[in-house]
Amino acid sequence: MSAALPFSPAADRNKAPILDVLQSVLPVPATVLEIASGTGQHAVHCATAQPAWSWQPTDVDADALAPIAARCAGLANVRPPLRLDVLAWPWPEALGRFDAVYCANMLHISAWPTCAALMRGASQHLAAGGVLLLYGPYAVDGEPLAPGNRAFDADLRARNPAWGLRALSAVAAAAETAGLALERRWRMPADNLMLAFRKPMEIEGVG
């Protein structure tokens, strides 16, 4: 059955280094809300590696939910996937609160308002002291873009003018507006970054 499921070679390549970072940041046990789960490969990999993590997959594409559920079948710590459009405010209150919100490779293939919406929703649904973790390619002020990222950015903008690599400074500013502070960044394979944005302990939510 798994052979017929949607498969992302990139998600397969980056799942191990992503898990390494998540394991270094997240407590055990932890509740994790994944935004834009796509094929569900990260969900199944992380949930299998850490049975004490409770993982909530979501995706804006309703057609992605059944394949995610099929891929994660048998994992008691993966909740049924939900459709979630980050631009539809407010996010469903029934989602509850999470120790972490995780999102990979979404901001560069979304219009810029998606970033502010993601930050606002994450802040609302993170527990105090929780962390938002973003993975993907970013442009960093004062650092030249790697040739591969420069070509990727040009290709994205040619496909859709609203797409493209986001400036880390702009993403951090959007996070700060939502009450989240950039805590750390990690250099990842293929010129990607992992970013951690922390919600202060004294702030219950921004909405």
PAKERO-555938 format. One record per residue (C-alpha): residue in one letter; x, y, z; chain. Coordinates in steps of 0.1 Angstrom, whole numbers. Layout:
N
+------+-------+-------+-------+------+
| code |    xx |    yy |    zz | unit |
+------+-------+-------+-------+------+
|    A |     X |     Y |     Z |    A |
...
+------+-------+-------+-------+------+
END
This chain:
207
+------+-------+-------+-------+------+
| code |    xx |    yy |    zz | unit |
+------+-------+-------+-------+------+
|    M |     0 |     0 |     0 |    A |
|    S |    28 |    24 |     9 |    A |
|    A |    42 |    22 |   -27 |    A |
|    A |    11 |    38 |   -40 |    A |
|    L |    12 |    68 |   -16 |    A |
|    P |    26 |   102 |   -27 |    A |
|    F |    63 |   103 |   -21 |    A |
|    S |    87 |   133 |   -18 |    A |
|    P |   124 |   125 |   -24 |    A |
|    A |   133 |   158 |    -7 |    A |
|    A |   113 |   149 |    24 |    A |
|    D |   130 |   115 |    25 |    A |
|    R |   165 |   131 |    23 |    A |
|    N |   159 |   157 |    50 |    A |
|    K |   139 |   137 |    75 |    A |
|    A |   169 |   125 |    95 |    A |
|    P |   186 |   159 |   100 |    A |
|    I |   153 |   175 |   108 |    A |
|    L |   145 |   148 |   134 |    A |
|    D |   180 |   154 |   150 |    A |
|    V |   171 |   191 |   155 |    A |
|    L |   136 |   184 |   168 |    A |
|    Q |   150 |   158 |   193 |    A |
|    S |   175 |   184 |   206 |    A |
|    V |   148 |   210 |   211 |    A |
|    L |   115 |   193 |   221 |    A |
|    P |   108 |   178 |   255 |    A |
|    V |    97 |   142 |   259 |    A |
|    P |    68 |   139 |   260 |    A |
|    A |    56 |   167 |   237 |    A |
|    T |    26 |   176 |   216 |    A |
|    V |    34 |   188 |   181 |    A |
|    L |    12 |   206 |   155 |    A |
|    E |    26 |   201 |   120 |    A |
|    I |    16 |   227 |    94 |    A |
|    A |    16 |   217 |    57 |    A |
|    S |    23 |   180 |    63 |    A |
|    G |    22 |   172 |    26 |    A |
|    T |    29 |   135 |    21 |    A |
|    G |    32 |   128 |    58 |    A |
|    Q |    67 |   115 |    56 |    A |
|    H |    80 |   137 |    83 |    A |
|    A |    51 |   129 |   106 |    A |
|    V |    56 |    91 |   103 |    A |
|    H |    94 |    94 |   107 |    A |
|    C |    93 |   116 |   137 |    A |
|    A |    64 |    99 |   154 |    A |
|    T |    81 |    65 |   149 |    A |
|    A |   113 |    77 |   164 |    A |
|    Q |    97 |    94 |   194 |    A |
|    P |    66 |    74 |   206 |    A |
|    A |    62 |    99 |   234 |    A |
|    W |    55 |   128 |   210 |    A |
|    S |    18 |   133 |   201 |    A |
|    W |    18 |   145 |   165 |    A |
|    Q |   -11 |   164 |   148 |    A |
|    P |    -7 |   165 |   110 |    A |
|    T |   -25 |   192 |    90 |    A |
|    D |   -26 |   203 |    54 |    A |
|    V |   -45 |   229 |    34 |    A |
|    D |   -52 |   203 |     7 |    A |
|    A |   -81 |   181 |    17 |    A |
|    D |   -69 |   154 |    -8 |    A |
|    A |   -37 |   151 |    12 |    A |
|    L |   -54 |   139 |    43 |    A |
|    A |   -62 |   103 |    33 |    A |
|    P |   -27 |    96 |    22 |    A |
|    I |   -13 |   111 |    54 |    A |
|    A |   -36 |    89 |    74 |    A |
|    A |   -27 |    58 |    54 |    A |
|    R |    11 |    65 |    58 |    A |
|    C |     7 |    70 |    96 |    A |
|    A |   -17 |    41 |   101 |    A |
|    G |    -7 |    20 |   131 |    A |
|    L |    10 |    48 |   149 |    A |
|    A |   -10 |    55 |   181 |    A |
|    N |     8 |    88 |   187 |    A |
|    V |    -3 |   103 |   153 |    A |
|    R |   -37 |   120 |   155 |    A |
|    P |   -60 |   119 |   125 |    A |
|    P |   -49 |   146 |   100 |    A |
|    L |   -69 |   178 |    98 |    A |
|    R |   -75 |   203 |    70 |    A |
|    L |   -60 |   236 |    81 |    A |
|    D |   -57 |   268 |    60 |    A |
|    V |   -33 |   291 |    79 |    A |
|    L |   -49 |   321 |    63 |    A |
|    A |   -84 |   313 |    76 |    A |
|    W |   -85 |   332 |   109 |    A |
|    P |   -91 |   322 |   136 |    A |
|    W |   -77 |   287 |   135 |    A |
|    P |  -101 |   262 |   151 |    A |
|    E |  -101 |   266 |   188 |    A |
|    A |  -106 |   228 |   190 |    A |
|    L |   -70 |   224 |   179 |    A |
|    G |   -59 |   232 |   215 |    A |
|    R |   -24 |   241 |   226 |    A |
|    F |     9 |   224 |   217 |    A |
|    D |    44 |   223 |   229 |    A |
|    A |    56 |   229 |   194 |    A |
|    V |    44 |   239 |   159 |    A |
|    Y |    65 |   226 |   131 |    A |
|    C |    64 |   236 |    94 |    A |
|    A |    87 |   227 |    66 |    A |
|    N |    91 |   242 |    31 |    A |
|    M |    59 |   263 |    30 |    A |
|    L |    68 |   300 |    32 |    A |
|    H |    86 |   301 |    -2 |    A |
|    I |    57 |   285 |   -21 |    A |
|    S |    31 |   307 |    -5 |    A |
|    A |    22 |   344 |    -8 |    A |
|    W |    39 |   366 |    18 |    A |
|    P |     7 |   371 |    40 |    A |
|    T |     9 |   334 |    48 |    A |
|    C |    40 |   342 |    70 |    A |
|    A |    21 |   366 |    93 |    A |
|    A |    -8 |   342 |    94 |    A |
|    L |    14 |   313 |   104 |    A |
|    M |    30 |   333 |   132 |    A |
|    R |    -3 |   345 |   145 |    A |
|    G |   -18 |   311 |   145 |    A |
|    A |    13 |   294 |   160 |    A |
|    S |    14 |   320 |   188 |    A |
|    Q |   -23 |   314 |   196 |    A |
|    H |   -19 |   276 |   197 |    A |
|    L |    15 |   273 |   214 |    A |
|    A |    16 |   267 |   251 |    A |
|    A |    35 |   293 |   271 |    A |
|    G |    72 |   286 |   265 |    A |
|    G |    64 |   266 |   233 |    A |
|    V |    85 |   267 |   201 |    A |
|    L |    77 |   273 |   165 |    A |
|    L |   102 |   254 |   142 |    A |
|    L |   105 |   263 |   106 |    A |
|    Y |   126 |   245 |    80 |    A |
|    G |   135 |   256 |    45 |    A |
|    P |   156 |   280 |    24 |    A |
|    Y |   159 |   316 |    35 |    A |
|    A |   178 |   347 |    25 |    A |
|    V |   200 |   360 |    53 |    A |
|    D |   210 |   397 |    53 |    A |
|    G |   248 |   400 |    48 |    A |
|    E |   252 |   365 |    36 |    A |
|    P |   253 |   356 |    -2 |    A |
|    L |   227 |   332 |   -14 |    A |
|    A |   242 |   299 |   -24 |    A |
|    P |   240 |   293 |   -62 |    A |
|    G |   214 |   266 |   -58 |    A |
|    N |   192 |   288 |   -37 |    A |
|    R |   196 |   317 |   -61 |    A |
|    A |   185 |   296 |   -90 |    A |
|    F |   157 |   281 |   -69 |    A |
|    D |   144 |   316 |   -60 |    A |
|    A |   145 |   327 |   -96 |    A |
|    D |   125 |   296 |  -106 |    A |
|    L |    99 |   301 |   -79 |    A |
|    R |    93 |   338 |   -89 |    A |
|    A |    91 |   328 |  -125 |    A |
|    R |    64 |   303 |  -117 |    A |
|    N |    45 |   326 |   -94 |    A |
|    P |    55 |   362 |   -86 |    A |
|    A |    41 |   359 |   -51 |    A |
|    W |    66 |   331 |   -43 |    A |
|    G |   103 |   332 |   -35 |    A |
|    L |   128 |   327 |    -7 |    A |
|    R |   119 |   349 |    23 |    A |
|    A |   143 |   372 |    41 |    A |
|    L |   151 |   358 |    76 |    A |
|    S |   149 |   394 |    89 |    A |
|    A |   114 |   398 |    76 |    A |
|    V |   103 |   364 |    89 |    A |
|    A |   117 |   373 |   123 |    A |
|    A |    99 |   406 |   123 |    A |
|    A |    66 |   389 |   116 |    A |
|    A |    73 |   365 |   144 |    A |
|    E |    81 |   393 |   168 |    A |
|    T |    48 |   410 |   159 |    A |
|    A |    30 |   378 |   169 |    A |
|    G |    49 |   376 |   202 |    A |
|    L |    75 |   350 |   191 |    A |
|    A |   113 |   356 |   194 |    A |
|    L |   139 |   341 |   171 |    A |
|    E |   159 |   319 |   195 |    A |
|    R |   183 |   299 |   173 |    A |
|    R |   190 |   289 |   137 |    A |
|    W |   207 |   257 |   124 |    A |
|    R |   224 |   252 |    91 |    A |
|    M |   209 |   222 |    74 |    A |
|    P |   218 |   202 |    44 |    A |
|    A |   212 |   216 |     9 |    A |
|    D |   216 |   252 |    20 |    A |
|    N |   185 |   251 |    42 |    A |
|    L |   180 |   265 |    77 |    A |
|    M |   160 |   254 |   107 |    A |
|    L |   146 |   283 |   127 |    A |
|    A |   133 |   282 |   163 |    A |
|    F |   110 |   309 |   175 |    A |
|    R |   101 |   308 |   212 |    A |
|    K |    69 |   320 |   229 |    A |
|    P |    77 |   336 |   262 |    A |
|    M |    65 |   319 |   294 |    A |
|    E |    45 |   349 |   305 |    A |
|    I |    25 |   353 |   273 |    A |
|    E |    -6 |   331 |   270 |    A |
|    G |   -15 |   341 |   234 |    A |
|    V |   -16 |   367 |   208 |    A |
|    G |   -48 |   371 |   190 |    A |
+------+-------+-------+-------+------+
END
